[in-house]
Amino acid sequence: MDDQTKPDVTIRTLAAQGPGAHERITRAVTQPIHMSATFLRDADNRYPAGHVYGRTDNVSVQQAESLIAALEGAEETFLFGSGMAAATSVLLALAKPTHIIASQVMYWGFRSWLRDIGRYGHCVSFVETSDLDAVRAEVRPGETGLFWIETPSNPLWTISDIAAICEIAHAAGAIVCVDSTVATPIFTRPLAFGADIVMHSATKYLNGHSDVVAGALATARDGPLWSNIRKLRGQLGNALSAFDAWLLMRGMRTLDIRVKSQARTAATLAARLVGHAAVSEVLYPGLEHHAGHRTALRQMSGGFGGMFSIRVKKGENAAIAVAAAVNLWKRATSFGGIESLIEHRASIEGEGSPCPGDLLRFSAGLEDADELYGDLIRALAVAV
Ligand SMILES: Cc1ncc(COP(=O)(O)O)c(C=O)c1O
């Protein structure tokens, strides 16, 4: 990854310096984009630099992968063309029919894909993974092979105890994969709590500028499942493109400063909205009354993330009217970019979603927190 030995530095410094201090040949401080789809063999029929073919072997992608591995404390990271490509690769790589325990509250797109997992010979139990007794009750000895948890989870921001779930899972011989998209390695490093694989929709905070769709898997150690993931990625060709990897790398260099600022804004707005006449509930793990707050304190350090939700007292139509009345907040799906987004979540999640109709989801961006608050308060007036 680097052209000099990396000192033992903070995550903030690691991210800021990206793949190294400079590129070797020109001494440019920014890395070039490596577009080559193929690489030369020497006359002795070998590949002297170890690079063979672009589907699995792109230097820009490898640089971004190395940085994510360093941020997560992982042995290896793979980047994919989307978060969904990363997440589904874990399931597609399972070697035998497996019972999967998955968070009841999670990104709806992956939940709906998991619901149809029977077509691949697996089965899934959706469980409230913030409830450890419920998790224990669902374990099927000899059958449960994978736990898929998302924490904080979309869009209620429920918190699952990573260390405790890893203990339950490992005692059952199962692997734990954590979708840590919302926490980012700045606030939580799931591998340090015992998780086997961390997954990110890098489309969100890792890139942070709403201009790349990407996904990442980072593993604590190589093993049979990880080797299958590596093989599948080569066969399916669903790796990230060089240009997207370069943009992602550029985005990650400001990761620490961005997510801490976004988390500060989310915390400020969530606290100010508690008790507002139009709001029945504010959902944010940084609030003391949030059911997951104590667990969040244990496994999130430096902030509770930039996402929060509110429930609008007057119901679904009033919530949609509030979303229609904002100016600064942008009405769009996704999150984690520099621009603040508002979304009536039930409109996109569809059937079977645990998301209440009166819920509005907010992604705090980098705008001025007071201006965002003022805009939202004006909009909430339509629902009082
Ligand atoms: C928590 C979470 N995981 C995974 C995904 C899927 O990622 P992508 O949209 O990059 O495929 C999303 C997308 O919104 C998400 O919010």
Ligand as a Chemical Component Dictionary entry (heavy atoms), coordinates in Angstrom:
data_LIG
# 
_chem_comp.id                   LIG 
_chem_comp.type                 NON-POLYMER 
_chem_comp.pdbx_formal_charge   0 
_chem_comp.three_letter_code    LIG 
# 
loop_
_chem_comp_atom.comp_id 
_chem_comp_atom.atom_id 
_chem_comp_atom.alt_atom_id 
_chem_comp_atom.type_symbol 
_chem_comp_atom.charge 
_chem_comp_atom.model_Cartn_x 
_chem_comp_atom.model_Cartn_y 
_chem_comp_atom.model_Cartn_z 
_chem_comp_atom.pdbx_ordinal 
LIG C1 C1 C 0 -27.008 -0.075 5.805  1  
LIG C2 C2 C 0 -26.936 -0.368 4.335  2  
LIG N1 N1 N 0 -26.337 -1.487 3.942  3  
LIG C3 C3 C 0 -26.255 -1.791 2.614  4  
LIG C4 C4 C 0 -26.790 -0.972 1.640  5  
LIG C5 C5 C 0 -26.670 -1.330 0.188  6  
LIG O1 O1 O 0 -25.648 -0.581 -0.363 7  
LIG P1 P1 P 0 -25.606 -0.067 -1.905 8  
LIG O2 O2 O 0 -26.751 0.851  -2.104 9  
LIG O3 O3 O 0 -24.268 0.556  -1.995 10 
LIG O4 O4 O 0 -25.737 -1.309 -2.741 11 
LIG C6 C6 C 0 -27.410 0.208  2.020  12 
LIG C7 C7 C 0 -27.979 1.111  0.994  13 
LIG O5 O5 O 0 -28.723 2.013  1.267  14 
LIG C8 C8 C 0 -27.500 0.499  3.403  15 
LIG O6 O6 O 0 -28.131 1.608  3.823  16 
# 
loop_
_chem_comp_bond.comp_id 
_chem_comp_bond.atom_id_1 
_chem_comp_bond.atom_id_2 
_chem_comp_bond.value_order 
_chem_comp_bond.pdbx_ordinal 
LIG C1 C2 SING 1  
LIG C2 N1 SING 2  
LIG C2 C8 DOUB 3  
LIG N1 C3 DOUB 4  
LIG C3 C4 SING 5  
LIG C4 C5 SING 6  
LIG C4 C6 DOUB 7  
LIG C5 O1 SING 8  
LIG O1 P1 SING 9  
LIG P1 O2 DOUB 10 
LIG P1 O3 SING 11 
LIG P1 O4 SING 12 
LIG C6 C7 SING 13 
LIG C6 C8 SING 14 
LIG C7 O5 DOUB 15 
LIG C8 O6 SING 16 
# 
